[in-house]
Amino acid sequence: MEGKSAQDGASSGPLPALFDDLVRCETRLYNAIGDRLQARHGLTTAQFEALRLLRARPGARVGELATAFVIGAGAASKVADRLVARGWARRRPNPQDRRSALLDLTPEGGDLVDAAETTFTTALAELLDPALDPATVAVVARALAGLRASLEGEGAGTPAG
């Protein structure tokens, strides 16, 4: 069994292989998309994702970033700080809770995320189209959405901080 570990034996069933494939595909897609976003727009995949979230949810709190991206509050705060420092987002006081701030895109951040969205969708198509026909994409998307909903419903993998 060249290229396979001893743990890949048939007795372990298909789940370990599914896990390996999911993780490795996610990592490769995330890195490839990140390379394109960095080269063309000067932003990381995490920054792009955060900008997309702020475009969809103006006035989001840092906690919403943490929840959406399944990261700790400290990591989400750092992402927000970097967006603000780059002039792509701004903080404003939360009128309902003085302890928190709301985040909004700046006009520059809005322009950037719109331009980067084109790079993102083009890169995804270039990476996925050769391997997956549209019907397969639809099936995989439904399966992963169901898995994600189940994991989120159970609170599985939620960071403690």
Buried (B, 14 or more C-beta within 10 A) or exposed (E): EEEEEEEEEEEEEEEEEEEBEEEEBEEEBBEBBBEBBBEBBEBBBBBBBBBBBBBEBEEBBBEBBBBBBEBBBEBBBBBBEBBBEBEBBBBEEBEEEEEEBBBBBBEEBBEBBEEBBEBBEEBBEEBBEEEBEEEEBEEEEEEEEEEEEEEEEEEEEEBEE
